């Protein structure tokens, strides 16, 4: 990803892989697990009342655009005595450990204090992520969840992080009317809740090659940062939906400044940070034995927080962002496990040029879930992207005699490997032209590797 200064989270998508990794969506995981299990009788004795079905996956991340691996897919699995004892109380704890490495392979590394994009100097990252969930059965609530997590995030180049040791999520989730209405309220990292930036819906396998940073420029919260938010998703007819968010904006100056002003993440309303309104509508169909997966979503965000006008230097409200994305399964390779197959996706995004250095984003992606019959948890992808650089950001740089790129283009191939239970390795190679706004650095060919372990 691209970075010229510490204001914007240009490594947000790389950072997401550090927190989570999964080869398919939550619904697809459940369908795959059901297909792999032997048939069992689900009938209740006639003299016993029907009880709501609970599964261990009720304690996983739910109600989000992205999904974590099944709890059974962790070191120790779902049958450990500790996990069983906690499940009896409706609770679960998970620990995620990850490491990351990125380096440009075409030129010699520059000194650490001269780098302007990830990998220009060898980049390392690591994190510890602790999650606690409870299904609130003690409160006699159904289809509800308390979700709490904290993170320690370390990066060798802070603009690509930022470095943080804080809360990540702390919210209550409740669904009503057979999941027709879903509500989340609390501290939420909305990078996993809206837009659906992740290739294939996977927070792990998607991180290679997704460079869309426009939602984060406008103030959307992202890993490892969080803000108070109220999110509502309403399911309509024919697999349509609408989704709304009212989120306290991140600091307009970017992630490092946000952490400096709010080190624990608990600060509710830092002075000057106002409301980000998020609106999304779409059509989402899960892959099945009779239908291929399809997901179309469009949306608009508007931030009332004052941002610096890049042309005038004055602070003004009105920063906004519009997006349209589509992902289609063009070939299904296994009717029994319908998530397997070839997918095609397109993205188009804009952001206000007067506030944001990156004002246009276009992406085309081709990806294969389970590219080999013996590797159901792997994914291969090829992603091409184009980023337009705002004239309002470039003109002052040109006036100061600095060299600039007016746009950027990338082509990334990656392969994500489900190495073993609870372990994921993602490898990628990215060709980058215009890797920074300024200076006009040579083209790069960056190698990246991410390894995640789930306990």
LINQUI-V691613 format. One record per residue. RES is the residue in one small letter. OMEGA is omega in whole degrees, 0 to 359 (999 if undefined). NEAR is the number of other ideal C-beta (glycine too) atoms within 8 Angstrom. Layout:
res:omega:near
RES:OMEGA:NEAR
RES:OMEGA:NEAR
//
This chain:
res:omega:near
x:191:12
x:177:15
x:174:14
x:178:9
x:190:6
x:186:10
x:189:6
x:185:13
x:185:12
x:175:13
x:186:13
x:183:13
x:173:15
x:182:16
x:181:17
x:181:17
x:180:18
x:183:15
x:188:14
x:172:14
x:177:16
x:184:13
x:183:16
x:181:13
x:181:11
x:180:12
x:179:7
x:177:12
x:180:14
x:180:9
x:179:14
x:179:12
x:179:10
x:181:7
x:183:8
x:183:5
x:174:7
x:179:3
x:179:3
x:178:5
x:180:3
x:183:4
x:175:4
x:172:8
x:186:5
x:184:4
x:179:3
x:178:6
x:177:4
x:180:4
x:176:5
x:181:5
x:175:4
x:174:7
x:179:5
x:181:11
x:172:11
x:180:9
x:175:13
x:174:13
x:182:10
x:177:9
x:182:8
x:174:9
x:181:9
x:181:14
x:172:14
x:176:12
x:174:13
x:179:9
x:177:13
x:179:8
x:178:9
x:177:13
x:185:9
x:176:7
x:183:10
x:188:9
x:180:5
x:181:8
x:180:5
x:181:6
x:178:14
x:180:9
x:178:8
x:178:10
x:178:11
x:178:6
x:179:7
x:183:11
x:176:11
x:175:14
x:176:8
x:176:11
x:178:10
x:176:15
x:181:11
x:173:16
x:183:9
x:177:15
x:177:11
x:176:12
x:172:10
x:184:10
x:185:6
x:181:7
x:175:8
x:180:3
x:174:9
x:174:9
x:185:7
x:184:8
x:180:4
x:183:8
x:179:10
x:174:11
x:183:15
x:178:13
x:176:13
x:164:14
x:182:12
x:185:9
x:175:14
x:176:9
x:178:17
x:176:10
x:169:14
x:185:9
x:181:16
x:182:11
x:174:12
x:177:11
x:177:12
x:181:10
x:172:12
x:178:10
x:179:8
x:177:6
x:179:6
x:177:4
x:176:9
x:177:4
x:179:8
x:180:12
x:166:14
x:183:11
x:180:14
x:179:10
x:176:12
x:185:9
x:164:16
x:183:9
x:179:15
x:175:9
x:181:14
x:177:9
x:190:11
x:177:9
x:180:13
x:183:14
x:3:16
x:172:15
x:183:9
x:171:12
x:192:7
x:171:14
x:172:13
x:178:14
x:172:12
x:186:9
x:173:12
x:177:10
x:177:13
x:175:10
x:183:11
x:175:8
x:179:6
x:178:3
x:177:8
x:177:7
x:179:11
x:183:13
x:171:12
x:180:13
x:179:8
x:176:11
x:188:13
x:172:15
x:192:13
x:174:15
x:177:14
x:188:12
x:186:11
x:174:13
x:182:11
x:182:10
x:192:11
x:181:14
x:180:14
x:181:14
x:184:13
x:179:17
x:179:15
x:185:15
x:185:16
x:190:16
x:179:14
x:170:18
x:177:16
x:187:13
x:181:13
x:181:12
x:187:15
x:178:15
x:182:16
x:173:13
x:185:14
x:173:16
x:178:14
x:180:15
x:186:13
x:179:15
x:4:14
x:185:14
x:181:15
x:176:13
x:174:13
x:182:10
x:171:16
x:183:10
x:180:14
x:177:10
x:181:12
x:179:10
x:181:9
x:180:7
x:173:3
x:177:5
x:172:6
x:178:10
x:168:12
x:184:10
x:182:15
x:176:11
x:172:15
x:188:9
x:169:16
x:185:11
x:164:14
x:179:14
x:180:12
x:181:11
x:175:7
x:188:13
x:180:14
x:178:12
x:177:11
x:180:13
x:181:13
x:181:7
x:189:8
x:192:12
x:181:7
x:185:7
x:185:12
x:184:8
x:190:8
x:186:5
x:174:7
x:184:8
x:176:4
x:179:7
x:186:11
x:192:11
x:169:10
x:177:17
x:183:11
x:180:15
x:181:11
x:175:12
x:183:10
x:174:11
x:184:11
x:179:10
x:180:10
x:177:9
x:177:13
x:180:7
x:182:5
x:183:3
x:176:8
x:181:11
x:177:13
x:179:12
x:174:14
x:177:9
x:177:15
x:181:11
x:183:14
x:176:9
x:176:15
x:185:10
x:179:16
x:178:10
x:176:14
x:173:8
x:178:11
x:172:8
x:187:12
x:179:13
x:186:7
x:184:4
x:179:6
x:176:6
x:181:6
x:173:9
x:176:9
x:175:9
x:183:16
x:187:11
x:176:15
x:183:10
x:174:15
x:181:10
x:175:15
x:174:10
x:182:14
x:172:11
x:184:12
x:177:8
x:176:6
x:187:10
x:183:7
x:181:9
x:180:5
x:175:6
x:194:10
x:177:16
x:181:13
x:177:10
x:184:16
x:184:10
x:175:15
x:180:9
x:178:14
x:178:9
x:173:13
x:184:9
x:173:14
x:174:10
x:184:15
x:185:11
x:185:10
x:181:9
x:193:14
x:180:15
x:177:11
x:190:15
x:177:12
x:178:10
x:177:16
x:183:9
x:170:14
x:184:9
x:175:16
x:184:11
x:183:14
x:174:11
x:184:12
x:183:17
x:177:8
x:183:6
x:182:5
x:183:4
x:185:10
x:182:11
x:181:7
x:173:13
x:175:14
x:182:11
x:172:19
x:187:11
x:175:17
x:182:11
x:177:15
x:179:11
x:175:13
x:180:10
x:185:16
x:177:13
x:179:7
x:177:10
x:185:12
x:185:12
x:178:9
x:179:8
x:178:11
x:180:9
x:179:6
x:177:6
x:181:4
x:175:8
x:185:5
x:167:12
x:179:11
x:176:7
x:180:9
x:177:12
x:181:11
x:171:13
x:187:9
x:170:15
x:181:10
x:176:15
x:179:11
x:186:18
x:169:10
x:190:11
x:181:6
x:180:5
x:179:7
x:184:11
x:182:12
x:176:15
x:179:10
x:182:18
x:181:12
x:176:13
x:186:11
x:171:13
x:185:10
x:173:14
x:185:8
x:187:13
x:179:13
x:174:12
x:180:11
x:356:11
x:181:8
x:184:7
x:178:9
x:175:5
x:183:8
x:172:15
x:190:11
x:173:13
x:179:11
x:178:16
x:178:11
x:179:18
x:183:11
x:178:14
x:181:10
x:178:14
x:999:10
//
